[in-house]
Amino acid sequence: MNYEKMMHVSFFTDNMEEMMDFYTNKLGGTVKVLTHYSIYKDRPDRPNQQKIALQTPDKIFNVYIELCEGQFVELFPKAEGQKEHNKWNESLGYSHFALTVKDIHEAVEELEQRGVKFLSRISFGPSHTYQIWMADPDDNRIELMQFTEDSFQVKGHFE
């Protein structure tokens, strides 16, 4: 099997407006899908969603924000009873996602002008790749990277 691409990464949030603002106005993504629970009003096969649809049909079910062609961040509002977000690096599982750019210095300058605050400075990693770190409003970590012709991710590396 050959995968075509990584389609999306998804987060639950209790901070939907700020998260949407970050991924659109700061990172430059585009809202491609905004679905309300009303879509489930006539779906008895989805009783949990249908119950919400009948009570609050205008409540957001999910949002897809396109960052690159066909690649998205998906946001869901916090579900009833969900626990608080773990602190970064506190638990096994999700750690971060990365975005690549052609010129990391130019990208950082543009993102800072849009209000993005970085958690680190640009560094050159042992994989021969430039990187810098930021976080969204829910503290999900995002790595911004620029490959070089010697980047392990480009050439491959086994040691």
C-alpha positions, 0 to 999 in steps of 0.5 A: 500500500502507498499512502498519498499523504498525511491528511490531518491531525486532530485536537479537542479544544475548549477554546475553539475561537482562539484555536481557529484564530491561531490556525487561520489568522496567525498560521495562515490556514483556511477554514475548509469545513465547518460542520454543525451538529444539525447535520446529525438531526436525521441520523438515528444511527448516531444517537449521541450526535443526534441528541445534541443536534436536536438540543443545540443544532447550531453547535459546532461539531468540527472544523477542518483548517487547511494548512497545505493543499489537502492537509488539515488541522481538525478541531472538535469542541471539548466533549462533555466529561473530557479531562483537561489537556495534559501538559506537553511531554507529560504522557505517552502519545501525541508530542507535536506535528511539524510544518516545513517551509522553504526559508525558515528565517523568512517564515519566522519573520512573517509569523512573528508579524502575525503575532506568533510567539516562538518557544525557541530560537532557530537551531540547526539540528543533528539531522541537518535540518533547521527548526524552531518551536511554537505552540497553539493556544492549547499548548499543542507543540508545532515544529517549523522546519527547513530541510537542507540537501543533507537533511536526514529526512531527505537523504535517509539515515541509519546509524 
